[in-house]
């Protein structure tokens, strides 16, 4: 499976107008997603503290933790040495992004069958717009219960759901629902729910923006809700009035999702541990071919390649290289990848996995000089024909 790391940006449509009191949103958040997938993959881990990521280097950090580990005080982003001291009995596992992408896709298919409008915000959370679905579901909670059961029955994952008349309040409600719960903020109660909360409690208001608001004397969302739009527009541009609407529970615009592919990668685990460079090289070439084909399918060009290996003890090494001219030709990508592999791998240690990825992607055709253009066009035709053959 090719792993595409995508950046999804959700924002209101510029032409849409808010309709307070008339919209219904659900925010669906997968509970301890990475760790939960690992517990499903290996049922022996059920009920045990599981920590994903972090242990591959002394500077590693926790990517995700099960609720059993969270009860010990482990949090996402915590250095693994600190996590180990807080939870000595925890099982540390490397991240399996292919599995996480697979389960995320399963959940999206379930949501798409239940709600007419689904906007995936990240690999483990989505917004659903249930406006106008009264004939399908008597209440939003009925829809939420159907989603909860379907996700649990079909994937084994548990979710938390927030229900409200605005997107931001729905997300805040899902936080309160964790784990495995459902919280509904009644329509018309959004403003009161938000009023006493600090400005940083609102999704989208990070430390820097929160500090700027506090510098203006705006400490709570209730205070932000009362600031005139003109003043907020002067301080924050077009985003200012949107901040006020969120603080009033009125961010009820139609959702517009922009999706950008940040990286494309492929990794494979060997049936048996390997110490033969020729075998590693052949497998790397296979990965480059698959990633290169995906690049061309998406009409993307890469300026950076990365290679990693995972040893038998699950420790990893990796390196990357940036080059001047973007490309999606296998032969060029492999030239850089082989060089990185030669400089990275230590054959005195057995290798269980090898991975290859491309980054710094763009859709703009590389600017080639006059003398190279015909040759580049021939290679484009060659790979176009090759991709067609591979797809047969």
N, C-alpha and C positions, 0 to 999 in steps of 0.2 A: 504493500500500500504506500502510495506517495503521500508524504505529509506536507500540506501547504499551511504555513503559519499566516493567518489572515488578520488584518487589523480592521475591525468593524467600528464605524462611527455612526452613532444615532443622533439625529438632530431634527428639529421641527421643520416641516416644509415651509418655505418662505411665503407661499401663497395661502397657507392655511390660517384659519382664525380659531382662537380658543372657544370652546363651548362648555364652560363650567357647568357641572351638574348633569351633563348629558352623555358623558363618556364613561366607559368601564374598562379598566386595565388590570391585568394580572402580571405580577412579576414572579417568574419561576426560577428558583435558584437550587442547583444540585448540591446536596449536603456533602461536605468533605470529599469533593468529586474524585480527585486523583487517588486518594487513599481508599475510597469506597470501591473504585474499580479494581484496585489491587486485592481487596478482600473478596470480591466476586471471583476474580481469576483464581485465587487460592483460598478456598473455603476454610482452610486451617487457620487463616488469619482473622476470621470472624471473632469479634470480641477482644482482640488483642490491640495494643497500641501500635499503629503503623505510621511511619514517617517516610515520605517520598522525597528523594533528592538529598543533597547536602553532604553525604559522607565520602564523596570522591576526592575531596581535598580539605586541607585544614581551614580554608577560607569558605568552604561550602555553606550553603544556607538551606533551610527547610523550604521545600516547594509546596508541600501540603502535609496535613496531619489528620489522622482519624480522630473522632471525638474521644476515644479512649486516651489518645496521646494529649489531646487538648486539655483534658481534665487534669493532666500532670503539669499544665502550664506551658506546653509547647505551642508556639504560634508560627504562622507563615512568615518567612523572612528571618527567623531566628538562626544564628550560627549553630551548625550541627553539634559542635562541642558542648554548647550550652543546652541544646535539646537532649543530648545524651546524658548530661548530668541531671537534668530534671526528670528524665524518663529512662532510666538504665535498662528497663526491660523492653524498650521499643524495638520493633523490627524495622531496620532501615532498608529501603529499596530504591533502585535507580528509577527515574521517570521513564514510563513507556508511553510516549506521546502518540504512537500509532493506535494503541488500545484506547486511549482517552478520546482521540478523534473519532474512532469507530463508535464508541458509546454515545458521544455527543450527537453524532449523526442519527443514531437510533432514536434519541430523545426528540430531536427536531422533527423526525417523521411522525412521531406520536402527536406532537403539538400541532403540526400542520393538518392533521385529520380532525382535530377538536376545535381549533379556532381559525377564523378566516384570515386574520392578519397576525403574523408572527415575525418579530424582529429579534434575531439572535444578537445579543450584546457581547457575548464572549463564549468560550467553549463550554461554560457551565451555567450561563444565565440567559434568559430570554424575556422579552415583553410580549404580551398578548393583548390585542385590542378586541374586546367582546362587545363593543358598541353595536346595538341592533340585533343581538343574538337572543332576545327574550323568548323567541319561539323555540329555540334549540334548548335553552336552559332557563328554568324558572328563576334561578338566582345565580349570581356569580360563584357562590360557594359550591353549587351543584357542579358547575364546570370545573372548579378547582378540585373537587373530590374525584371527578372522572379522570382528570389529568394525573392526580396522585396515584390512583389505583392502576392506571394504564402503564405509567412509568415503572412502578414497583413490580407489576406482574410481568412486563415484557423485558425489563432490563435488570431488575434486582436493586436498582438505585432508589434512594429516598430523596425527596425534594421538600423545600419550604416554599410557601406561596404567600404573596402579599396581594391584597385586593384594595383598589381605591379608584377614585375618579381622576387621578393624575398619575403620570408615569413615575415621577420621583417619589411620591407618597407610597405607591405600590411597592417600590423597591425598599423603602424604609420599613414598610410593614413586613416584608419577607425576612428582613434582618431580625425583627422581633419574634418571628415565627420559628426561627431555628432552634433546634433541629426538628425536622419531620412535623412541622406544624403549618397552620394557616391562620393569618390575621387579616381581618377586613376593617378598613377605616370607612365608616358610613359616609355616603355622599352628603356633602355640606359640612362635614366635620373636619375636613382636611386642614383648614386654616387654624382651627383651635388646636388640633393635634400638633401642628408645627410650631405654634407661637413661642413656646418656652424653650425650644431646643436651640443649642448653639449653632451658629451658621455652618460650622464644619460638619454637622450631622447630615447636611444636604448632599446627596450625590452630585458630583461635579464641582464642589467647592473644596479644593485642596488646601494645604497649609499656606501657600503663597497668597491665594485669593482670600482665604480666611484672615490672614494677617492684614491684608489691605483693607478689608471690610472693618476689622476691629480698629484699625487706625482711623477710620472715619466715624468711630463711635457706634458701629453696628455690630452688636454682640450676639443677638438672638435672631432667629428667623422671623419672629414677630416684628422686630424693629425693621428688618429688611423689607418686610411686606408693606411698610408704611412710607418708605422712601419714594419721593416723586421720580417718575421715569426719566425726566429731563436730567436730574442729578446723576442717576445711575448711567444714563447714556453718555454723559460727559466724562464719567470716570472709567467706564468699561466698554464704551462703544455700543454696537448693536446687541451685545450680549447682556447689557445692563437691564433692559426691560424683561428679558427672559429670566434673569435671576429673580426679579421681583415676582414674576408670575409663578415661578417654582416655590418661592417662599409663601405664596398665597394658596398653593395647591391648585394652580390654574394652568399648569403646563400640560394641556390636553390637546395639543396639536397632533395632526396626523404624523406618523413616524416615517422618516426617510432614512434608509440605511445605505451607507457608502462602504463598500468592501474593497480593501486593497491587499494584495498578496505581498507579504513582507519577505518570505523565504520559502523555498521548496527543497525538500530533502527526502532521502530514502536511506534506511539502514536495515541490515540483515544480520541475524545471528547464525553462526555456523553450526551445523549438526554436531561437530566435534571441534574442540579448541585447535587453533592453527598456529604454526610457527614458520610456515613456508611463505616467503615473500611473493613467489609466483602465484600462489593461490590467492593471496590478498589482492594482488594486482588485477587478476582476472575478475574477482568479485567487485572491486572498485570500478572497473570498466563497465560492468553490468549496471551498477548503480548510476554512473554518469549517463549511460544511454537512456535510462528511464527518466532521470531528472531532466536531461536535455530535451527529450520528447515532450515532457510536460511544459517546459519553458516555451517551446514552439507552439504548443496547443494554445497557450495563454497569450501568445504574441509578446513574450517578455524577454528581456536581455539582462544578463547578470554581470556585475562588476566585482563580485567577490565569491570565492569558493572556500569551503571549509571541509576538513576531513577529521574524523575522530575514530578511535579504536577503544574498545572496552576489553580489558584483560580478564582472565579467568577469575580473579579475585574481585571483579566488578569495579575496580578502579578504572578511570578513563584518562585518555590523553587526546588532545585535539589542537589543531592549529588552522589558521586561515590566511588567505592572501587576497589583496585587492589589486586589480590591474586597470590599466588606463582605458582600453576600448571594451565596451560591453559586448557580450557575445552570447549566443545560444547554440553554438556548434559543439558537438560532442568531442571532436578531436582537440579543440582548444581547451575546453573544460578539463579533459582528461590530462592534458599536458601539465596544467597547474596542479591538478589533484595528485598525480603520480609523484610530482616533486615534493608536495606536502607530506605524502605518505612516507616517502623515503627519509624525510627529515624527522618524522614523528615516531614511527613504529620502533619498538625494541623487541627484537625477535628472540631474546633470551627469555621472554615471558610469553606464555600462551595467550592467544587472542580469541575471544568468543564472539565479538561483534565488530562490524565496521560500518561506518556511516559517512554519507556525503551530502552536502547541501550547498545551495547557492543563495546569495543575499544581494542587497543593494540592487533591487530589480527595477526596471523601467520599461515602458512600452515604446519609448522613442527609439527609432532605428539609429544605430550607431552612425556617426558621421565618418564615412570612409573617403579617402582621397581618390582622385580620378583614376590612378593607376591600379588601385586595388578593387574598385567597384565591380568590374566584370568577373573577377575571380570570386568575390563574395557572392555575387548573384548565382554563379554556378554551384557554389556550396549550398546556397539556399534551395535551389532546385533539387540538388542531390538529397538533402535531408527531408525535403517535402515528399519526395518519392519513397524514401526509406521509411518514413513515418506511416505512409499509406500501406506499405507492405507489412509493417509490424502490426498494424491494426486489423489485418485480415484474419 
